[in-house]
Amino acid sequence: MTRRSHPKILCRAALLSACAFAVAFALGSPGSNAQRALETDGAVGLEPKVLVTAKRHMMVAANPHASEAGLAVLRAGGSATDAAIAAQLVLNLVEPQSSGIGGGGFLLHWNASAKRFNSYDGRETAPRKITPNVFLTPDGRPRPFWEVVNSGESVGVPGLVAMLARAHATHGKIAWRELFQPAIKLAEGGFAVSRRLNGLLAERGAEHFSPAARAYFFDAAGKPRAVGDMLANPAYAKVLRRIGEEGPVALYKGPLAQSIVDAVASGGHGRPGTLSADDIAEYTAIERPVECGAYRRYRICGMGPPSSGGLATIMTLGALAPRSVGATPMAAPAVHLIAQAQRLAYADRDHWVADPDRVKVPRGLTAPSYLNERGRLIMEGRAPGRAAPGLPPGASEKRAGIDATNEIAGTTHLSVVDAAGNAVALTSSIEAGFGSGLMAEGFLLNNQLTDFSFRTHDGEGRPIANAPEPGKRPRSSMAPTIVLDPNGQLFAVLGSPGGSRIPLYVLKSLIGLIDWKLDAQAAADLPNFGSRNGPLEIERDLAGSLLPLQMKALGHEVRIDAMTSGTHIIVARPGHRLEGGADPRREGVALGD
């Protein structure tokens, strides 16, 4: 394993200068209060990273313990899927704010010898007793967002374990129970509380956790566990041992399922939910069709619905493809074009994309002819502003209403390539930082049902595609992505947390790798930017540069914000050389041999 530093990247933090205050003043406050409230897994400072190279296999995850667990599995002859499972179970313990067995995720797999993709949907489902107006007041207004988050009503049926088991059944090499051992050992022996975990606990506050979770994460005075404190979780170890021995059925039926039901029924600080043992027992992880599209002779592949991340990525690149974004990273003309393409993609994803088992998602959203048509709306001159949804092939009318979904930035991503060249991109989540705040047997429960639109109809009475329904999966923005080079060989494995900004972070990295010829670490280090069909959002590290003022001059409304990604990238170079890049905004590392 080789590590190489990037001097120009390590000085990114120095971009903030005295002129940042002048720019921020000219552009307005850095982010709205509402948006900052949604950054619940947000910034606690940069940790500069170096490029890591390897010849045999590579693991990149959001915490060193998780990367080490995955690497140990790879060294033992495990597959990329085996390593992803071991790392994910450790992340539940050491990065509990972001993901875990109380939540869900999406897994994209590349089989190098068969030249085949598989994608697995472990998204949570709504209970059968949920009502369409569950998140509305009696007079039809949306209830306060955080009131719903910190309640049993926000919890969907966890899908992560079922999804991992389904992927392992096809792609695993090491016995299922063996993959649980690293997390069990760490849960029993304890791990040192990191600066990030301590900071995020302090930011969230003890009052937002159920009694069991509060007792675990905070002391009697309500102060978060200090940096360096050893934190063990014997309850979680016991759960893992049982699932490892009995398989996923141990979580979906019997005492563990009932503990989830009981935690949801308690309601925490809000109203109780209706999740039942039958809801949990009936859960099924689904293998979905993979979404792929072309960009600069590369093949970009990702998840399809109910995630919108793959579609948004492919639609943006498809609309952008006829244009040149140059060879200079972050040049104003390139950012101008990219932001417009993103607005077009987000307009369509907000209008058309939801659970495909409940809503007809037009297949033509990624048709080259349609993306060429959308791309003609991109202007070289002044930005046209907010984009309207288009009418893709296969859609007879703009039947859906204007979306009203809030999606919180709290998730994790890991990337793996094994010795056989197989790859896994796994993005998983419990939604908000620390999810619902409810805990069952040592693991936190998700609040993924807040990923539904609280409103069921827009102001004109049209139904919203992503409205709540019994058994429905809420739309996601998770975008695990695998890229093939012009010769059909593996080129890149990547993804990021970030709520509805996830496609922005993935797109930035893809353009960095393909157009700007960056290595894996430099692509992860790139300042974040993009538009979700609203303001052009620019990371605070660029507040002191000319870019915000240049964008405003081109007609963009500019918002400066934290934009805390967690992009983890592996790039396969000629000569069996792997590059690993870990996002400096989080505490992850790349490891390989």
Stockholm file with secondary structure:
# STOCKHOLM 1.0

chainA/1-593         MTRRSHPKILCRAALLSACAFAVAFALGSPGSNAQRALETDGAVGLEPKVLVTAKRHMMVAANPHASEAGLAVLRAGGSATDAAIAAQLVLNLVEPQSSGIGGGGFLLHWNASAKRFNSYDGRETAPRKITPNVFLTPDGRPRPFWEVVNSGESVGVPGLVAMLARAHATHGKIAWRELFQPAIKLAEGGFAVSRRLNGLLAERGAEHFSPAARAYFFDAAGKPRAVGDMLANPAYAKVLRRIGEEGPVALYKGPLAQSIVDAVASGGHGRPGTLSADDIAEYTAIERPVECGAYRRYRICGMGPPSSGGLATIMTLGALAPRSVGATPMAAPAVHLIAQAQRLAYADRDHWVADPDRVKVPRGLTAPSYLNERGRLIMEGRAPGRAAPGLPPGASEKRAGIDATNEIAGTTHLSVVDAAGNAVALTSSIEAGFGSGLMAEGFLLNNQLTDFSFRTHDGEGRPIANAPEPGKRPRSSMAPTIVLDPNGQLFAVLGSPGGSRIPLYVLKSLIGLIDWKLDAQAAADLPNFGSRNGPLEIERDLAGSLLPLQMKALGHEVRIDAMTSGTHIIVARPGHRLEGGADPRREGVALGD
#=GR chainA/1-593 SS CEEECCHHHHTGGGGCCTHHHHHHHHHCSSSCHHHHHHCTTCCCCCCCCCEEEESSCEEEESSHHHHHHHHHHHHTTCCHHHHHHHHHHHHHHHSTTTCCTTSEEEEEEEETTTTEEEEEEECCBCCTTCCTTTTBCTTSCBCCHHHHHTSGGGCCBCCHHHHHHHHHHHHCCSCGGGGGHHHHHHHHHCEECCHHHHHHHHHHCGGGSCHHHHHHHBCTTSCBCCTTCEECCHHHHHHHHHHHHHCTHHHHSSHHHHHHHHHHHHCTTSCCCCCCHHHHHTCCCEEECEEEEEETTEEEEEECTTBCHHHHHHHHHHHHTTSCCCSSTTCHHHHHHHHHHHHHHHHHHHHHCSCTTTSCCCGGGGCHHHHHHHHTTCCSSSCCCSCCCCCCTTCCSCCSCCCCCCCCCCCEEEEEECTTSCEEEEEEECSSTTTTSCEETTEECCCGGGGSCSCSBCTTSCBCTTCCCTTCCCCBCCCCEEEECTTSCEEEEECCCCGGGHHHHHHHHHHHHHTSCCCHHHHHHSCCEEESSSSEEEEGGGTTSSHHHHHHHTTCCEEEECCCCCCEEEEEETTTEEEEEECTTSSCEEEEC
#=GC SS_cons         CEEECCHHHHTGGGGCCTHHHHHHHHHCSSSCHHHHHHCTTCCCCCCCCCEEEESSCEEEESSHHHHHHHHHHHHTTCCHHHHHHHHHHHHHHHSTTTCCTTSEEEEEEEETTTTEEEEEEECCBCCTTCCTTTTBCTTSCBCCHHHHHTSGGGCCBCCHHHHHHHHHHHHCCSCGGGGGHHHHHHHHHCEECCHHHHHHHHHHCGGGSCHHHHHHHBCTTSCBCCTTCEECCHHHHHHHHHHHHHCTHHHHSSHHHHHHHHHHHHCTTSCCCCCCHHHHHTCCCEEECEEEEEETTEEEEEECTTBCHHHHHHHHHHHHTTSCCCSSTTCHHHHHHHHHHHHHHHHHHHHHCSCTTTSCCCGGGGCHHHHHHHHTTCCSSSCCCSCCCCCCTTCCSCCSCCCCCCCCCCCEEEEEECTTSCEEEEEEECSSTTTTSCEETTEECCCGGGGSCSCSBCTTSCBCTTCCCTTCCCCBCCCCEEEECTTSCEEEEECCCCGGGHHHHHHHHHHHHHTSCCCHHHHHHSCCEEESSSSEEEEGGGTTSSHHHHHHHTTCCEEEECCCCCCEEEEEETTTEEEEEECTTSSCEEEEC
//
